Amino acid sequence: MNRKEALAIVKEHLNEARYTHTVGVMETAIKLAEKYGEDVKKAELAAIFHDYAKFRPKDEMKEIIIEQNMSKDLLEHHHSLWHAPVGAYLVQKEVGIKDEAVLRAIEYHTYGRPNMTMLEKIVYVADYIEPGRSFPGVEEVRQSAENSLDEALFLCLRNTIVFLIGRKQPIYPMTINTYNSVVQGGGH
């Protein structure tokens, strides 16, 4: 599947703003993959499909989480996390993408996981720093991504956790586990 075909498929499932975001994530993921020696085609594909399920009805996503025996603790946290694992499942089922590395990069792009692969880190960071993003701290992460993907990942996680604490919102345990893995691994 080439870029044009992939973008045409995903465009059907996104609104205009989210499609623009997706193109930004794709372009950023390609640059990061080139910079850090990752498979550019896999980074491109994972980035294009990372938000494939973003606008699926909550009931449908909940049903898929239950039926596919995904982590039940997802249901105890904000539904904005659901589209990542559900998206990985739907991209495989509906689009026919079978590459496990691509599917995992989609699955973990919202909360990460300990010992993320280079491809998973690239999609996670690209989603955070794509050019359309504008919020406190994003420029620091963009600059950091120029020198160290691990440092950029650390900053993404730190900023997300601090943001959620500031809003008195619960933090998904996998996000904490990912942060701890990055800090303990000394990767930042």
GILIN-V14137 format. One record per pair of residues at least 24 apart in sequence whose C-alpha atoms are under 6 Angstrom apart, sorted by the first residue. I is the first residue (numbers start at 0). J is the second residue. Records with the same first field share a line. If there is no record, write none. Layout:
BEGIN
I->J  J
END
This chain:
BEGIN
21->47
23->129
24->125  126  129
27->125  129
28->121  122  125
41->101
45->101  105
46->122
49->105
51->86
52->82  86
53->82
110->174
111->177
112->177
113->177  180
149->186  187
150->187
END
